């Protein structure tokens, strides 16, 4: 995986420069620079509008008592899309605009979720006593499960003085 990131880090600027040269030859220098500026502004506007929408959905899910997992993933995708659109280049802009599409984000989320479920299922089917989470911890007498928590000693006399 680190090798993949290294290759992307090296290859991406080369690809972007090649596309810039082709676009400059095709439409000229100033229109090429204009397109780069317009995509940066468009990315900022999309980031703001879709970002506020995701924040609202996250709040709604939390008020319902549900974990906002998909909404957090959407927020991460939108943030990445905004960064890609602010980065000068046609290839990064194309990827950024694609990440602003909700159906594509949902497809990516479903793909990642299916891989995570397979990984979790494989790690939990190791059998009892074989993994780090092989079951609830037992107390020193072998009785019920150990429940971690915090407590505070309350002195009733002290509470009356407050």
C-alpha positions in Angstrom: 0.0 0.0 0.0 2.8 2.5 0.8 4.3 1.7 -2.6 1.0 2.5 -4.3 0.9 5.9 -2.6 4.4 6.6 -3.6 3.7 5.8 -7.2 0.5 8.0 -7.2 2.6 10.8 -5.6 5.1 10.6 -8.4 2.7 9.8 -11.3 -0.1 12.3 -10.6 1.9 15.5 -11.2 3.4 14.0 -14.4 -0.1 13.1 -15.6 -1.5 16.5 -14.7 1.4 18.3 -16.5 0.7 16.2 -19.6 -3.0 17.0 -19.5 -2.2 20.7 -19.0 0.0 20.7 -22.1 -2.6 19.0 -24.2 -5.4 21.4 -22.9 -3.1 24.4 -23.6 -2.5 23.2 -27.1 -6.2 22.5 -27.7 -7.8 25.7 -26.2 -4.9 28.0 -25.3 -3.1 29.1 -22.2 -5.6 31.6 -20.8 -8.7 29.5 -21.3 -6.9 26.6 -19.6 -6.0 28.7 -16.6 -9.6 30.0 -16.6 -11.0 26.5 -16.4 -8.7 25.7 -13.5 -9.9 28.8 -11.6 -13.5 28.1 -12.3 -13.3 24.5 -11.1 -11.6 25.8 -7.9 -14.5 28.2 -7.3 -17.1 25.6 -8.2 -15.4 23.2 -5.8 -15.6 25.7 -3.0 -19.3 26.3 -3.7 -20.1 22.6 -3.9 -18.1 21.9 -0.7 -20.1 24.5 1.2 -23.5 23.5 0.0 -23.1 19.7 0.3 -21.0 20.1 3.4 -23.8 21.9 5.2 -26.3 19.2 4.1 -24.1 16.4 5.5 -23.7 18.3 8.8 -27.5 18.5 9.0 -27.9 14.8 8.3 -25.3 14.0 10.9 -27.1 16.0 13.6 -30.4 14.4 12.7 -29.0 10.9 13.0 -27.4 11.7 16.3 -30.7 13.2 17.6 -32.4 9.9 16.6 -29.8 8.0 18.7 -28.3 6.4 15.6 -24.6 6.4 14.7 -24.0 8.6 11.6 -21.6 6.2 9.9 -22.6 6.8 6.3 -23.0 10.5 6.8 -19.5 10.7 8.3 -18.2 8.8 5.3 -20.0 11.3 3.0 -18.4 14.2 4.8 -15.0 12.6 4.3 -15.7 12.2 0.6 -17.0 15.7 0.2 -13.9 17.1 2.0 -11.6 15.0 -0.2 -13.6 16.2 -3.3 -13.1 19.8 -2.2 -9.4 19.3 -1.8 -9.1 17.7 -5.2 -11.0 20.6 -6.8 -8.8 23.2 -5.2 -5.7 21.3 -6.4 -4.9 22.6 -9.9 -5.3 20.0 -12.5 -7.9 18.4 -14.8 -7.5 14.8 -13.5 -7.9 15.8 -9.9 -10.8 18.0 -10.8 -12.5 15.1 -12.6 -12.1 12.8 -9.5 -13.2 15.6 -7.2 -16.4 16.2 -9.2 -17.1 12.5 -9.2 -16.9 12.4 -5.4 -19.6 15.1 -5.2 -22.1 12.6 -6.8 -24.2 11.0 -4.0 -24.7 7.7 -6.0 -21.0 7.2 -6.4 -20.4 7.9 -2.7 -23.0 5.4 -1.8 -21.5 2.8 -4.2 -18.0 3.3 -2.6 -19.5 3.1 0.9 -21.3 -0.2 0.1 -18.1 -1.6 -1.4 -16.0 -0.6 1.7 -18.7 -1.9 4.1 -18.9 -5.3 2.4 -15.1 -5.6 2.7 -15.2 -4.6 6.4 -17.9 -7.1 7.1 -16.0 -9.9 5.6 -12.9 -8.9 7.6 -14.8 -8.6 10.8 -16.5 -11.9 10.2 -13.2 -13.6 9.6 -11.6 -12.2 12.7 -14.6 -13.2 15.0 -14.8 -16.8 13.8 -11.5 -17.8 15.3 -13.2 -19.6 18.1 -13.3 -19.2 21.8 -10.0 -18.3 23.5 -8.1 -17.7 20.3 -8.6 -14.0 19.7 -8.2 -10.9 21.7 -12.0 -10.6 22.0 -12.9 -14.1 22.9 -15.7 -13.2 25.2 -16.6 -11.2 28.3 -14.0 -10.9 31.0 -14.9 -12.6 34.2 -14.4 -11.4 37.8 -11.7 -12.8 40.1 -14.2 -15.3 41.6 -15.2 -16.5 38.1 -18.6 -14.9 38.5 -20.3 -12.4 36.3 -18.7 -10.3 33.6 -16.5 -7.4 34.6 -17.9 -4.0 33.7 -15.5 -1.1 33.5 -16.9 2.2 34.6 -16.2 5.4 36.6 -17.7 6.4 39.9 -17.7 9.3 42.2 -18.2 9.1 46.0 -20.9 11.5 47.1 -20.9 12.8 50.7 -24.5 13.6 51.6 -23.4 16.1 54.3 -21.3 18.0 51.8 -24.2 18.1 49.2 -26.4 19.9 51.8 -23.8 22.7 52.0 -24.0 23.5 48.3 
